[in-house]
Amino acid sequence: MKDLNNKVAVITGAGGGVGSALAKELAAQGCHLALVDINEPALLNTAEEVKDHGVEVSIHVTDITCKDAMSALPTAVLATHGKVNILVNNAGITYQKSFATHSIEDWEKITAINWWGVIYGCHYFLDALKDAGEAHIVNLSSMNAFVGLPGQTSYCATKAAVKLLSEAMWAEMEKFNIGVTSVHPGAIKTDMIQA
């Protein structure tokens, strides 16, 4: 997808970091935005930062780990924008803990966000992406998907899962004219790293 003008992008984790930066860049190219985050003040801040580009922006305070909330999200986005061309599954967390110091609750939380959030996004937006005629899914993985690092067991595991999901979907989605990209950033100075 070369021309982003008048396309519609859904971005999870849009309240800060990579998600906010993507929103600004897409808006500068004329792309309308559906901004998704659990943090409403952060979403409002991102929406304020892109308003001068003259694109239509909707905010959706949503817990991406909640199946019911994610299943309802496409309807809310379509009600405002009428279509979805781009889905950016960006929201994620990390823990700086060894496997031995991870609790089961840690594993449940990180897989809910880093893995199930991506699955829910891809699953529930798939029909809208098909209907767009030309669409793209962008899943934020990590360089940690390629090598297991100490103190990052859960992050490595979930991001490797996202990488492989994306590669398999890339092969399957071509027939629907839906591209799939897995992005593998290194360390970026965002709130996630600070946390």
Summary of the structure (lengths in Angstrom):
residues: 195
radius of gyration: 16.1
end to end distance: 34.3
largest distance: 50.0
contacts: 641
relative contact order: 0.15
helix: 53%
strand: 17%
